[in-house]
């Protein structure tokens, strides 16, 4: 029988699933608005815009609640690097590239004190504390285009903001795919997914 450790309290699990659903809605509606044939859209344009706007507003609120939760609970400690950042990243990358296929034990086992390995921690910090704020801020600016009706180096600020918003959206989309893949690397292919329902992580 596998050893289990409680890592994900209810508020984290609720935030996670809301975040996942909202991200999927934003990705699908964003792609529909940007690339669909107007004559045969994935989603009717006015519907896509409304769903995208509403999902974006809820995501921003969800992100603020997540930030408050990290600041007021012990969960925030899992997003802090303390030492040997580059070395630990290289060790974890080597494990994912080679060690995992040789049956080696993870170099940074999951514990109550450290629920992320270095690469997870690095990617979550970048996505949650750099990319997501850029997406939210650029989304707000696009929602109120009158705030950015000026030029930057000869280009319209609205156009530049739109490009930035789309690029950050693509990065989050790629992260989501990679995140889902790595979630299959657990004690079983579904154990990490189960943990987001039960709160318990099953150790190898």
C-alpha positions in Angstrom: 0.0 0.0 0.0 1.4 3.4 -1.0 2.3 6.1 1.6 0.1 9.2 1.4 0.8 12.7 2.5 -1.8 15.5 2.8 -0.6 18.3 0.6 -3.6 20.0 -1.0 -6.2 21.6 1.4 -9.7 22.3 0.1 -9.0 25.9 -0.9 -6.0 24.9 -3.0 -8.0 22.2 -4.8 -10.9 24.5 -5.5 -8.6 27.2 -6.8 -6.8 24.7 -9.0 -9.9 23.4 -10.6 -11.4 26.8 -11.1 -8.1 27.9 -12.6 -8.0 24.9 -14.9 -11.5 25.4 -16.2 -11.1 29.2 -16.7 -7.7 28.7 -18.5 -9.3 26.2 -20.9 -12.2 28.5 -21.6 -9.8 31.4 -22.2 -7.6 29.3 -24.5 -10.5 28.0 -26.6 -12.3 31.3 -26.9 -9.0 33.1 -27.6 -8.1 30.8 -30.4 -11.6 31.0 -31.8 -11.4 34.8 -31.8 -7.9 35.0 -33.3 -7.9 32.2 -35.9 -11.4 31.0 -36.8 -12.8 31.6 -40.2 -15.4 34.3 -39.7 -17.8 32.4 -41.9 -17.3 29.1 -39.9 -16.1 30.1 -36.4 -15.3 27.5 -33.7 -17.5 29.6 -31.4 -19.8 32.4 -32.5 -17.7 35.6 -32.3 -19.9 37.5 -29.9 -20.2 34.5 -27.6 -16.5 33.9 -27.7 -15.9 37.6 -26.7 -18.4 37.4 -23.8 -17.1 34.1 -22.5 -13.5 35.3 -22.8 -14.2 38.5 -20.9 -16.2 36.9 -18.1 -13.7 34.1 -17.7 -10.8 36.6 -17.6 -12.5 38.7 -14.9 -13.2 35.6 -12.8 -9.6 34.4 -13.4 -8.3 37.7 -12.1 -10.4 37.5 -9.0 -9.3 33.9 -8.5 -5.7 34.9 -8.9 -6.1 37.6 -6.2 -7.6 35.1 -3.8 -4.7 32.7 -4.6 -2.2 35.4 -3.8 -3.9 36.3 -0.5 -4.0 32.6 0.4 -0.3 32.2 -0.2 0.4 35.3 1.9 -1.8 34.2 4.8 -1.1 30.5 4.9 1.9 28.2 4.9 1.3 27.4 1.2 3.4 30.4 0.1 6.6 28.8 1.4 6.5 26.3 -1.4 7.1 29.0 -4.0 10.4 30.2 -2.4 13.9 29.2 -3.6 16.4 29.1 -0.8 19.7 27.7 -2.1 21.5 26.0 -5.0 18.9 27.1 -7.5 20.8 26.3 -10.7 22.3 23.1 -9.5 19.0 21.7 -8.3 17.3 22.7 -11.6 20.0 20.8 -13.5 19.7 17.7 -11.2 15.9 17.6 -11.7 16.2 18.2 -15.5 18.7 15.3 -15.7 16.2 13.1 -13.8 13.4 13.9 -16.2 15.6 13.4 -19.2 17.3 10.2 -18.2 16.9 9.0 -14.6 13.1 8.5 -14.8 13.5 6.1 -17.7 16.2 4.1 -15.7 13.9 3.7 -12.7 15.9 6.0 -10.5 14.4 7.5 -7.4 13.4 11.2 -7.6 16.2 13.5 -6.5 13.7 15.7 -4.6 11.0 13.5 -3.0 7.7 15.2 -2.3 7.2 16.0 1.4 4.9 18.2 3.5 7.7 20.7 3.7 8.5 20.7 0.0 5.7 19.6 -2.3 7.4 20.8 -5.5 10.7 19.7 -7.1 12.9 22.5 -8.3 11.7 22.5 -11.9 8.1 22.6 -10.8 8.8 25.4 -8.4 10.6 27.4 -11.0 7.9 26.9 -13.6 5.1 27.8 -11.2 6.9 30.9 -10.0 7.3 32.1 -13.6 3.7 31.3 -14.6 2.0 32.5 -11.5 4.1 35.5 -10.6 5.2 36.7 -14.0 3.2 35.5 -16.9 -0.3 35.4 -15.3 0.0 39.0 -14.0 1.1 40.2 -17.5 -1.9 38.4 -19.0 -4.3 39.9 -16.5 -2.9 43.4 -16.8 -2.8 43.3 -20.6 -6.4 41.9 -20.6 -7.6 44.8 -18.5 -5.9 47.2 -20.9 -7.6 45.5 -23.8 -10.9 45.6 -21.9 -10.5 49.4 -21.6 -8.8 50.4 -24.8 -9.3 54.1 -24.1 -6.6 53.7 -21.5 -3.9 52.9 -24.1 -4.9 55.1 -27.1 -1.3 56.3 -27.7 1.7 55.2 -29.7 4.9 53.5 -28.5 7.9 53.9 -30.8 5.6 54.6 -33.7 3.3 51.6 -33.0 -0.1 51.7 -31.4 -0.1 50.7 -27.8 -3.3 48.8 -28.3 -1.7 46.6 -31.0 1.4 46.0 -28.9 -0.7 45.1 -25.9 -2.8 42.7 -28.0 0.4 40.9 -29.3 1.8 40.7 -25.7 -1.5 39.3 -24.4 -1.6 36.6 -27.2 2.1 35.6 -26.6 1.6 35.2 -22.9 -1.6 33.2 -23.6 0.4 30.8 -25.9 3.0 30.4 -23.1 0.3 29.5 -20.6 -1.2 27.1 -23.2 2.1 25.3 -23.6 2.6 25.2 -19.8 -0.9 23.6 -19.5 0.0 20.8 -21.9 3.4 20.1 -20.2 1.7 20.3 -16.8 -0.8 17.7 -17.7 1.9 15.4 -19.1 4.0 15.6 -16.0 1.0 15.0 -13.9 1.0 11.5 -15.4 4.5 10.9 -13.9 3.4 9.7 -10.5 3.0 6.4 -8.6 0.5 5.6 -11.3 -0.6 7.6 -14.3 -3.7 8.9 -12.5 -2.5 9.2 -8.9 -1.5 12.9 -9.3 -4.9 13.7 -10.8 -6.6 11.9 -7.9 -4.7 14.1 -5.4 -6.5 17.1 -6.6 -9.8 15.5 -5.6 -8.6 13.9 -2.3 -5.9 16.3 -1.2 -3.5 13.3 -0.6 -0.3 12.8 -2.6 0.7 9.2 -3.1 4.4 8.7 -2.8 6.4 6.4 -5.1 
